[in-house]
Amino acid sequence: MSVTNTAAGQCQVVGVDNSVAMIEEAKKRGAPPNVEFRIAEATNLPFADGSFQASRADRSLMHVPDAPTAIAEMVRVTRGRVVVYEVDFETVTIDVPNRDLARKIIHCWCDGFREGWLGREMPGLFGAMGLTDVQIIPHVLRLTPALALPIMDQSTTERAVTAGTITRAEAESWLGTLDELQRSGRFFATLTGFLVCGVSSGLPSK
């Protein structure tokens, strides 16, 4: 997550993460003098109301235990534009012959995330928190086999088998089909994310 102020043509940026290791790595990679890194929780930002002119989070809120509270904090510290990009894991499309099996696997994969539907929930959250001029821009990402590995690997099918969602034979069929699609060069899959932005008054959300 980052928050930004601009004054006299100079942009000041603060990057926030709750991981000491991630902050240290960011510092090692170097940054311009106007960029600062802070250790903080997204759900309890150490900044006053309306401290920043803009804030953004890119595919990070899905990992936060309470995403709505994190968004409320972004709204609180920002007097200006709030921008969030999150994917919706159940928007996966994949070209396979067995539609019913694909649906079961995708549902199981999505439900393995803390916030698997966060992408589709963002517009409603922005509206509920009083943001104005809300805009929603969908982005479709084509998944290469490497990017789609979490859907394709054995851990997802094993979870589905354990849950009783699919049979062992279906799991083997799924993995075999995807392997054949890769080898033949016919693998095709996509995932949709949503870029949502709105304007905050810089006051705590009701």
C-alpha positions in Angstrom: 0.0 0.0 0.0 1.2 3.5 -0.7 0.0 7.0 0.2 1.0 10.2 -1.6 1.2 13.9 -1.1 2.1 16.5 -3.7 3.1 20.0 -2.9 5.0 22.6 -5.0 5.5 20.1 -7.7 7.2 17.6 -5.3 5.5 14.2 -4.8 6.1 12.6 -1.4 5.3 8.9 -1.2 5.0 6.5 1.8 5.0 2.8 1.2 3.4 0.7 4.0 3.8 -3.0 4.9 3.5 -4.9 8.1 6.5 -7.1 7.2 9.9 -6.0 8.5 11.6 -8.2 5.9 9.6 -6.7 3.0 10.3 -3.1 4.2 14.0 -3.9 4.5 14.1 -5.5 1.0 12.4 -2.3 -0.4 15.0 -0.1 1.2 17.9 -2.3 -0.1 16.6 -1.9 -3.7 16.9 1.8 -3.3 14.3 4.6 -3.8 14.3 8.3 -4.6 14.6 10.8 -1.7 10.9 11.5 -1.8 10.0 7.9 -1.1 9.7 6.6 2.5 8.9 3.1 3.8 7.0 2.5 7.0 6.2 -0.7 9.0 2.5 -0.5 9.8 -0.8 -2.5 9.7 -3.1 -1.7 6.9 -6.0 -1.9 9.4 -4.4 0.7 11.7 -2.5 3.3 9.7 -0.3 5.6 11.8 -1.5 8.8 10.0 -3.9 11.6 10.9 -7.2 12.0 9.1 -6.8 13.5 5.6 -3.0 13.3 5.7 -2.6 12.4 2.1 -3.9 13.4 -1.3 -4.0 9.9 -2.7 -3.6 6.3 -1.7 -3.4 3.0 -3.5 -3.2 -0.7 -2.9 -2.4 -3.2 -5.6 -3.3 -6.9 -5.0 -2.4 -6.6 -1.4 -5.7 -6.3 0.5 -6.6 -9.9 -0.4 -3.9 -10.9 2.2 -5.3 -8.6 5.0 -7.4 -10.3 7.7 -10.0 -7.5 7.5 -10.0 -5.9 4.0 -13.0 -3.6 4.7 -11.2 -2.1 7.7 -8.1 -1.6 5.6 -10.1 0.2 3.0 -11.7 2.4 5.7 -8.3 3.3 6.9 -7.2 4.4 3.4 -10.4 6.5 3.2 -9.7 8.1 6.5 -6.1 9.1 5.8 -6.8 10.3 2.3 -8.4 13.6 1.2 -8.4 12.9 -2.5 -8.3 9.8 -4.7 -8.3 6.2 -3.3 -7.3 3.5 -5.8 -7.5 -0.3 -5.3 -6.8 -3.1 -7.7 -7.9 -6.6 -6.7 -8.6 -9.8 -8.7 -11.6 -12.0 -8.3 -10.4 -15.6 -8.2 -13.7 -17.0 -9.3 -13.6 -15.2 -12.6 -11.1 -17.7 -14.0 -12.0 -19.0 -17.5 -10.2 -22.0 -18.8 -10.8 -23.9 -22.0 -11.3 -27.5 -21.0 -13.8 -30.1 -22.3 -15.4 -30.9 -18.9 -17.2 -27.8 -17.7 -18.7 -29.3 -14.6 -15.3 -30.4 -13.4 -13.7 -27.0 -14.2 -16.4 -25.3 -12.1 -15.7 -27.5 -9.1 -12.0 -27.0 -9.3 -12.3 -23.2 -9.7 -14.7 -22.9 -6.8 -12.4 -25.0 -4.6 -9.4 -22.8 -5.6 -11.3 -19.6 -5.0 -12.5 -20.7 -1.6 -8.9 -21.4 -0.5 -8.3 -17.6 -0.4 -9.2 -15.4 2.6 -10.9 -12.9 0.2 -11.4 -14.8 -3.0 -14.3 -12.5 -4.1 -12.7 -9.3 -3.1 -12.5 -7.9 -6.7 -16.2 -8.0 -7.1 -16.8 -6.6 -3.6 -14.7 -3.5 -4.1 -17.3 -1.3 -5.8 -19.8 -1.9 -3.1 -17.3 -1.3 -0.3 -16.3 2.0 -1.9 -19.9 3.1 -2.1 -20.7 2.0 1.5 -17.7 4.1 2.8 -18.9 7.3 1.2 -16.4 7.6 -1.7 -17.7 9.7 -4.5 -17.0 9.6 -8.3 -16.5 5.9 -8.1 -15.1 4.3 -11.3 -14.6 0.6 -12.1 -12.3 -0.6 -14.8 -12.0 -4.4 -15.3 -8.7 -5.9 -16.5 -8.5 -9.4 -18.0 -5.2 -11.1 -17.5 -4.3 -14.0 -19.8 -2.8 -16.8 -17.7 0.2 -18.7 -19.1 0.6 -22.2 -17.7 3.1 -20.9 -15.2 0.7 -18.2 -13.9 -2.1 -20.7 -13.8 -0.1 -23.3 -11.8 -2.1 -22.7 -8.6 -5.2 -23.9 -10.4 -3.4 -26.8 -12.1 -1.3 -28.2 -9.4 -2.0 -31.3 -7.3 -2.5 -29.3 -4.1 -5.8 -27.9 -5.3 -7.1 -31.2 -6.6 -6.1 -32.9 -3.4 -8.0 -30.3 -1.4 -11.0 -30.9 -3.6 -10.8 -34.6 -3.2 -10.4 -34.3 0.6 -13.5 -32.1 0.7 -15.5 -34.6 -1.3 -16.0 -32.1 -4.1 -14.4 -34.3 -6.8 -13.3 -37.9 -7.0 -9.8 -39.2 -7.3 -10.5 -40.2 -10.8 -11.7 -36.7 -11.6 -8.6 -35.2 -10.1 -6.4 -37.4 -12.3 -8.5 -36.6 -15.3 -8.2 -32.8 -14.6 -4.4 -32.9 -14.3 -4.0 -35.1 -17.3 -6.2 -32.8 -19.5 -4.2 -29.7 -18.5 -0.9 -31.5 -19.1 -2.1 -32.5 -22.6 -3.3 -28.9 -23.3 0.2 -27.6 -22.4 2.1 -30.1 -24.5 -0.2 -29.4 -27.5 0.1 -25.6 -27.1 -3.7 -25.3 -26.7 -3.8 -24.1 -23.1 -5.9 -20.9 -22.6 -7.0 -19.3 -19.4 -7.8 -15.9 -18.1 -8.4 -14.1 -14.7 -10.2 -10.8 -14.2 -9.2 -8.0 -11.8 -11.0 -4.7 -11.1 -9.4 -1.3 -10.8 -11.7 0.7 -8.5 -11.1 4.4 -7.7 -13.1 7.0 -5.9 -12.7 10.3 -4.0 -12.5 10.5 -0.3 -13.2 13.5 2.0 -10.5 12.4 4.4 -12.9 11.7 7.2 -13.5 8.5 9.1 -16.1 6.4 7.2 -19.5 6.1 9.0 
